[in-house]
Amino acid sequence: MEQKPITAIIVGAGHRAFVYSRLAKTKPDMLKIVGVADPNPLRRQKAMEYFGFSEDMCFENADELASRGRLADTVINGTMDEWHLKTAVPLLNVGYDMLLEKPFAANEKEMRTLVECARINQSKVMICHVLRYTPFYYGIKERIVKGEIGEIINIQTTEHVSYHHVSVGYVRGKWANTERCHTTMLLAKCCHDLDIMMWMMSETRPSQISSFGNQYQFRPGKAPKEAGTICMKDCPLVDSCLYSSKRLYIDHPERWAFYVWDALEGLDNPTMEDKIALMRSGSPYGRCVYKCDNNVVDHQSVMVNFESGATGTHNMVGGSAKPARNIHIIGTRGEIFGCFEDSRFTVRKINPSPDACQGEYDEEIVDLNVSGDMTGAMGGHGGGDIRLAEDFVKFIRGEKPSLACTSIFDSVSGHLAVYLADESREENGKVKKFDLPV
């Protein structure tokens, strides 16, 4: 019997919500977008026109939507991090299931409130841990589940955040100041990575965590003596500084377009002159990168102890020349390591036999031939975005989801790891204990 598509309402019609919602265009038999809730009338209009629903299904916020009762099967919640609790709870309480962007809560208290709300309502809430769905991480997880490297002794993950990414998001942009965004850099950027660690280590539970990190590079004391305050207005280094807004945004106008040019979204076709004028005026992206109001760390190291006795580390470093996520997992029978952006990982299995290919081990290089960047040939996040959206539909329908499917309950360990790591960092590396729900 042919199934009807799952119906969904977008809450927070920003970039991420649209990415997942496009499944309704590519596979209309799986998903149908029937409404939107967003305070911005331009974004409501855009969603209405793109997905073809009527104006009576446009709402200014989640509360207005909730007041109408349940109008669809699900909600795709793509609001900013600090709005997840406020938007999710009223909608879960009236019966919606939900796809909820990560991080699903800004702090531990909000996390426990949301988890309890989902439990009481028996809601199906799936968290957008999109990296689980990429062929790279999914392929590694499959090898671990098969027991190819034995029991895990140690897992190491790193994220090198490129100079242009760290500046646009975590110095000049939306996630630069905890008082505004209510999230730390580790939470906003690396809840992916801590989730990956916990997913790979799912046969055991984390027990202790410690962390160090600080704001090293992007602060007034690091600014060149000649530096101005607005790159394209009063700075003589506008053509030479690595972080000049001219060099990062005018010379590369499409790279971070959704964020940098958001103030121009009311214009049909903003010109280069419009963009230059914006950089010279009050845009936060036009400021000297060393003289912003950012207060989040630009590098941080985390160490985790697991109940099994295994250990894990994660290192986040902002300002690298090239973006890179690396992983190295060592087990009792072998190891797996690779770089996400290269879309290739290596499996080495211990083999002391004289005929072993390397004399000590057998080696297999798995080349997935998939771009790992945000706009790879298979879609965003190296193909993960579309796979996640499809799995969400299966999850809601009650079909068998994939190995990567992350309910809100599965996501707790990774989120709690971030909250505790940041507490530890603020207390100069003090060891914190996990208190996970039973």
N, C-alpha and C positions, 0 to 999 in steps of 0.2 A: 504494500500500500504506500502510495506516494505521500510523503510528509509535507506539511505546509512550512513555509519559512518561519523562523523565529522572528518575532517583531521586537523592535528596540527603539528607545528614545535616547537621543544624545543629550547628555547633561554636561555642559562645558564644551562648546563647539570650537575647540582649538585644534591644533595640529594633530596631536595624538589620537583624539577621538575620531577625527576624519580618516586617519590612516586605517584604523580597525573597521570603521563603518563602510569603507569602500568595498568590502566583501559583498555588500548589498548590490553593488554594480557588477562585480565580476561573477558572482554566484547568487543570483536572486532567488534561487530555490532554497538557499540556506538562511539568508538574512534579509529582512525588510526594515528599513528605517522609516518610522511613522511619525516622528515628532522631534522637537528640540527644546531645551531649556538653557537660556544663556542671557545674561543682562545686556549684552551688546546687540542692538537691533540689526546691525550689518551682518553679524554672524548668524543670527536667526534667519535673516533673509537668504543668505548664501546657502544654508542647510536646506531650507524649504525649497529653493529653486533646484538645487542639485539632486535632492532625493525625491522631490515631487509629491510632498504631502501638503495639506491645506493649512491656512493661516490659523485656524482654530486649534492646531496642534503645536503652536509656538507659545512658549512660556518664558517669563522673565527669570525665573529661578526654580530651584528644586522644591521649595515650599509650595509655590503656586501649583506646580505639577502634582505634588503629593496630595494637595487639597481636592484634586479631581478623582482621587482613587486610582486604581490600577487600569491604565489605558493601553498597556502593551505587556509582552512577556518579560522583557528585560530593560535594563538601562545600561548604556555605555557611558561610564562616568570618567570624563577626561578633564575634570576641574584641576586647578592648581592644588599642590600638596596640602596647604593649610585649609582647604575647603572640603577635603574628602569626608571628614566626620560630619560636618554640618549638612552636606548634601546627601550622603549615603544613608544616614539613620532614618530620616523621615520617609525615604523611598523604600527602604527595606521594611519599615513598619507597616506600609500599606500593601506589601506583597510582591514587590519587584525582586527578581533575581538581578545580578549585576556583574558586569565586567568593570573592574576598578583599577585605574592606573596606579602604578607603583611610584613612590612608597605609599602604601595605603593609609598610613597614619603618620603624623608629624612627631609623635612622641609615644612613650610606652603607655601612658594613661589612655590616650586616644586609641591606641592599638587594642588594648584590652576591652575598651568600650565597644569598639566595632566588632570584635570577635564575639563578644557576648550577645550583641544585637543579632548577628547572623545566626548564632546558635539558638537563641530564643525563637526567632522567626523561621527557623529551619530553611534559611535562605541559601541559594546556590550563589556564592560570591567567588569569582575567579580573579586573581591578581595578575596584572600584565608583566610578568617576568619573561619578557620576550626573548631574552638571550637563551633561555632553555630550549626554545624552538628552532634555533639556528642549526643547520646541519653539523657545524663544528662541535658545539657543546652536546647536542643530542647524540652525535656519534660517539663521543667520549663516554657519556653516561651508559650507552648500550654496552660498551666494552666492559665497564665496571660491573654492571648488572650480571653479565655473563661470567664474571669471576676471572677474567683474563690476566689481571695483575695481582690476584690474591686479595688479602686483607690490606686495607689502606693504612700506611704508617704515617704519612705526611702529605699534606696538600699545600701548594704554594700558588697564589694568584697575584697578579700585578695588573694595575691599570695605569698607563701613561697617557695623561690627558694632554692633547696637543696645545701649543701656545695660543692658537686662535680659538680653540674651544673653551679653554679655561678663562680666557679674557672675555669672551662674549657671554658666557653663562654664569661665571662665578666671581667675576671682578666687576664688570659693568652691568651685568644683566639680572635676570629674575631671581637667581639663587645666590646672590652675592652677600646678602645681609640677612642674618637670622631673625632680626626684628621684623622684617618685611615678609620673608618667605616662610619663616617658622621651621626651616629645616637646615641641617648642617650640610656641608659638602659631601661628607661620607654618606649621608642618607640620600641626598638628591642624586649623586653620581654613582655611588658604589653599592647601593642596596641590591643592584644587579649582581655584583661580584660576590657579596656575602651570601646572597641566595644561591648562587652557583656552588659556592663552597659547601653550604648546608645540604644542597641537593646531592652533590657527589658523595657526601658523607652521611647519607640518610639512614644507614644501618646503625648509626650511633647518634648520640645527642651531645651538643656542646655543654660544657660544665663551667668553664672559666674563660675570661677574656681580659686582655690588657692592651693599651694603645698609647702611642705618642704621636704628636703632630703639631704644626703651628703655621702661622702666616709668615712665610719666609721672604717671598719675593715681591709681592704686590702691595707695597706700603710706601708712604712718603719718603722714608729714609733711603729707599732704593732708586728714587727718581734722579735722572741726570740734572745737573745744576741748572741747565738752560731750559728745562722743561716748562711748558705752559700749563694751562688747566683744560683748555679745549683744543684738541689736536689741530683741527683745521682752521682755528681762529687765531690763536696766539702762541703757537709752538713752532720754534725754528727747526725742530727735529722731525717735522711732519713727513719728510721724505726719506728719513733714515732710521727712525725708531722702529724696532721690531713690532711694537704694539700700536703704532699709529693707526687711528681710525681710517685714515685715507688708504693706507696700505692693506688693511684687513678687510674693509667693507666697501670702499669705493672701487678699489682695484679688483675685488672679488665680490661683486654685488649679489651673486646668487648663493654663495656658500652658506650664509646664515640669514637668508632673506626673511624667513618667517618671523624671526626675532627682531632683527635690526630695523626692518622697515615696517614694523607693525603700526607705527604712528601714521603711516601713509596708506593704510588699507582702505580708507574712504575714497581714495583716488582710483579711477579706472585703470589708468596706465601711468604710474609715476615715472617721471623722466629722471635722467641722471642729474639734472639741475635741481630737481626736487630733493633728491637724496643728498646731494652736496649741501644744500641749504639746511636740511635736517641735521647733518653732522656739525654744522657751524652754529646751530641754535641750541635748544635745550635737551636734545636727545641724550639719554644716559650713555648711549654707545659712542658718543663723541668725546667723552671725557678722557683726560690723561689716565692711563691705566694704573699709575702709581698714586693718583690723588682722588680715588673714588671713596665711597663710604662702605666698602666691602669689609666684612669682619670674619669670613669663613677661612678655614685653613687652605693652604695650597699644596700641602703634602701631609700624608698620615700613614702610619704603620700600625697593623693590628696583629695580635697573636692570640690564637684560640687553643684551648685544651679540651679534648673530647672525653666522654666517659669511658670509651674503649682504651684510652691511653694514647690515641693518635693526636697529632698536633697539626695546626694550620696557620698560615700567615697570609696576610694581604697587604700589599703596598700600593698606595695611590700617590702618584706624583704628577702635579700639574705644571705645564710649561714645557713639555717635551717637544722635540722637533717633529716627531711622527707619532700619531696615536697608535696605541698598541695595548691589547689585552692578552696576557700570557698566562698559561696554566701548566703546572708540573705536579703530577700525582705519582707518588712512589708507594708501591705495595710490596707484599712479601714474595711475590713471584715475578714482578716486573715493574714497569713504569710507563706513563703516558705523558707526553708534553707537546705543546704547540702554541701557535699564535693565531688568535681569532682572525685578525685582519688578513693573514696569509691563507686562511681557510685550509690549513693543513696541520695534521698532528702525527706524531710518531708513537708507535707502540713497540716497546722493547720488553722481551720476555727472557728471563734468566735461562740460560742453557749452557751448562758446563761441559757438554759433549765436544769432542774434538772436531766434529763436523758442523758445529754452530757457525752461522754466517760470519760472525765477528770474532769467533774464538771464545766468547764469554756469554753471548746473548744472540737471540734472533731479533731482527728488526723489520718492522713493517711501516712504511710511510703511507699515510692515508691522505691523498690529495682530493679534496672535495670540489675544487675548481669553482668555488662560489665566492663572489666579492663579499667581504665582511663589513663593508662600510655602511653608512646610513642609507645609501641609495644604490645598493648592489643590484646586479642583473636580475636577481630573484625577488627584488623588492627590498623595503627597508629592513635594517638589521640582518643583512645576509639571508633574507628569506623568512626570518622569524615572524615578522608582523602578520603576514597572511596566514601562516600556519597557526598562529595563536588565535586569530579570529575564527578560523575554521574549527579549532578545537573547542573554543567557547561554545559554539553552536552544538557540538556533540555533547559537551558537558551539560548544557541546559536540557537537551533532548533526553538525557539519561542513557545515551549510547556510551560505549567504552571509550574514554578519552585516551590521549596519548600518554607516554611516559613522562612528558613534560608538564602536564596539566597541574596547575597550582591553585588549589582552593585557598581561601583566606586562612584556613587552619594550617595548611602546609607552609604558609609564608611566614608564620610567627617566628621561627628560629632565626631566619635571616634578618628580619626587622629588629628583633630583640638584640641580636649581635651588634647591630649598628648603634642602637641607643646606649647599650652598655659600654661599647668602645668609646663613644663620645664622652660618657661620664668618666671613664678611666683617663682619657686624654686630659680632661679638665682637672683631674686630680693627680696629674703627673705620673700616669701609668699605673695607678692603683688597680690591683686585680679585682674584678667583679665576678660574682657568681650568677649563673642563669637560674631563673625561676620560671620554668616552662609549664604551660598548662598540661595537666595529665592527659 
